[in-house]
């Protein structure tokens, strides 16, 4: 598949774009990344045309047809390029994967954001407690497995790993370490971060931290 067939409208710090990049890398799909460099100040005509409803990245353009929302994009990628499947073939395991995908999408990013946007110690502590409670269930379903699907890195791993790029910022502003609460989940993060598809797709944590500092200033948190 040539790069002219697949394009990704992206933004360097978006964890949702990172997860799509991991999926593309896992499938060995060549693509052109088109970066949105000023989402806070203005959006390109291509993005507005491709995603007029939400006006957000990521957007996958396949033969100039837009596919929207990161989880939907990754499902599409898995169906269109079926070699090296990301979702389990077993109907039951596939249903479980979709349940945890929905759980991750509904809870993790918003709970993490609540930590770095919190004002005052009480608000920070409440946000941290909520975030750690959410991770408790992910740690529980991971259990002793290497990956969420067992021996194979797959759909649920990809959805969560993009979000972990922001975990150091949550830890900094929440004054905690995931490892102290959920060592199995922390070991999974270490394990998947050295995977080539992940290491080449995730943003540098220090850059994310600096980005969050800027956002906190913009939002009047600092």
N, C-alpha and C positions, 0 to 999 in steps of 0.2 A: 504494500500500500504506500503510494507516494505521498509526500508532504502536501502536494496540491489538493489532495482529496480530503484531508483532515486538518482542521484548524481549531485552536483552543483560544477563546477570548478569556484572558486571565488577569490576575493581579498578584504580584509577588508575595504579599503577606496573607492572602486568603487561604485559610485551611481547607476550604471546600475546593478551591482550585488545585491545591496540593494533592488531595485525594484522587482527583481525576488524573493528574499527571502520573501518580503511582500506578493507577489502573492501566493507562496507556503504555507505561514502561513494562509492566508485567506481561502485556500482550505483544510487546515488540512492535507497536504501531508507530510509524513515523508520522509526525505532525508538525505544523507550524504554530508556535505560540505567539499570539498577538496580545501584548500587554496593555492594559488600561493603567496609565500612570497617574491619573488624577481623578479617581472616583469620588473624592470628597469635594472637588471643586468643579468638575465637569466631566461628562461622559461622551465617548466618541459616537459619531453617527452610526457606526457599524454595530455597537452594542445596543443603542436605542432601537435600531431597526431589527436586530436579531432577538431582543428580549424586551419588547415594548411594555409588557405587563409589569415585570418586577425591576427591569433595568439594572440587573445584577449579573456579575460573573459568578461561576463559570458558564460559558456557553460553548458547546461543541458544534462546530460546523462540519457536517459530513456531506460532501457534494453540494455545499452551499445551503443545506437544510439545517436549521438550528434545533439543537436538542438542549433543553434547559434543566436546571437543578442537578446538583452533583450526584445524588444517589440515583436519580433517573438516568443521568448520563452514563454512570458506571454500569447500570443494568443494561442499557442500550449497547454499550461496548461489548459486554459479555454475550449478548445475543447475536450481534452482527459479526463478531470475530470469535467464534465458539471454541477455537483451540485454546488450550490452557485455561479451562473454565474457572471463574472466580466463585460462582455459587455452587453449592453441592448439587449432585444429580438426584439424590434421594429427596422425595417430596417433603418428608417430615423435616429433614435437616435444612432444606431450603426454606421452609416455613419458619423454622427457628431463626435462621439467619436474617430473614426479613423482619421478624419481631425485634431482634437486637439492633438492626439497622434503624428501625423506627425509634427505638428507645434512645439511641445515640443522637439521632437527628433532633429529637424533641428536647433533649435535656442537657447534653454535655456542654455545648458551646455557650448557650444562654446562661447556664449556671456559672461557667468560668468567667464570662463577661461581667456577671454581677459582682465578682470579687474585685476586679480592677477598677470598676466604676463606683464601688462602695465608698461612702463618706463616713468617717468615724469608726471607732473600734467595734462598737456593737454591730453595726451594719456589716463590717468586714467579717466578723466572727460568724454571723448568721449565714452570710453567703458562702463562707468556707465550709461550714457544717453541711449545708445543702449540697455543695459540690462533692464533698467526700462521701455523703450518703448515696449519691448517684453512682460514684465509682465503686461503692461496695458491691453492687449487684453485678457490675462488669467483672470485678475481681472474682466474684463467686461463680459466674458462668465460665470464666476462663479456667479456674481451678488449677489443676496440675498440667494442663495441656500446653504445648508450645505455642499454638495459635487457637483462635476461637473456634475454628472448624476441626481442630485436632492436630494432625500432622502437617496439614497444608495451609499455607498463607493464602487468605482468600478475602471474600467480600466484606465481612465484618471487620477484619483486620485493617483493610484499606480505608473503610469509613472512619474508623477511630484514629488511625495513625496520623492522618492529616491534622486532626484537632490537637494531637499531642505536641505539635510544634509551638503551641501557645501555652502549654503547661508550665514552662519555667516562669512565664509572666504571672500566672495564677499563683504559683508557689511564692514568688517574690512578694506580691502584694497581699497574699493571705498568710504569709509567715509560716509555711508548712512545707513538707516534702512528701510527695506521693509515696515514696519508698518507706517512710516511717509508718504509714498506715496500711499500705497494700503492697508488700514486697513482691508478690507474684505478678501483679500488674506492672510494677516498676521493672521487673526482670523482662517482661514481655516488651515493654517500650525499648529497653536496651537492645533486646534481640532483634526487633524489627528495624530499628534505626540503622543498623549496620547492613541491612539488605540493600543491594545496589539500587533497586527501583525506588526505595525510600530515601536513601541518603542523597540521591541525585535530584529528588523532587521536593524535599522539604527545605524551607528557608532556614537560614542561620538563626539559632535562638537569640543570639545577641542583637541581631537586627530587629527581630520581633520585639524584644524588650525595649529597644530604642523607639520603635514605632508606637508601642503602648504608652511610653512616656509622653510622646507627642500628642497622642489621642487624649490622655488624661488632662493635659494642659488645654487642649481645644475644648474639652467638655467641662472645664472648670473644676475638675476633681483635685488638681494640685494648685 
